[in-house]
């Protein structure tokens, strides 16, 4: 069966090795697409974890698309990319998901995944 956007304009998939992948429409006229990949970590998330999150998505990190960090008080950390709908291709989605996975993996030295 084909994947489709839900009523809120999003597809959210829980993928065992990757985490929670969300692809959703964004912008006033749905002219952008946000792609995020998140994982739940053991709390508390200390200052060192927050610093690492910010460092991993720095503009010099090597990602082709600007990455935005998302940190929740419940131990969820996600990285997101937002781009114009015209930039959505299978190749770009593959590259973005690989980048977001790499950023999540880079936290393994400072944060422990919740099992």
C-alpha positions, 0 to 999 in steps of 0.5 A: 500500500502507498504511503500517504499524508495524514489529515495533518499533512504528515507521515510518521514512521517508527523505524527500529534502527533509525528512530521516529522519522516524520515527513510533513508539510510546512509553511503557510501554503504548504510550500515547504516540507520538514523531514525530522528524525528523532530518538528517545534518550535516557533522562536527564539530558545534561548540559553536555548533551545539549552542547553536543546537539548544537555542535552536531548541527553547526553549519560547518558540520558538513550537511548540505541542508541546514539542520535544526535541533529539537530537544524536548524535556522528556528525553526526545532529541530530533534533528530536522531539515526544512526545504521547498517542495521543489527540492524533494527528490528521492535522492535528497530524501535519502541524503537527508535521512542519512545525515540526520541518522549520522547526527543522531549517531554522533550523540552516542558518546554523551547520551544513552538511548532509552531501550 
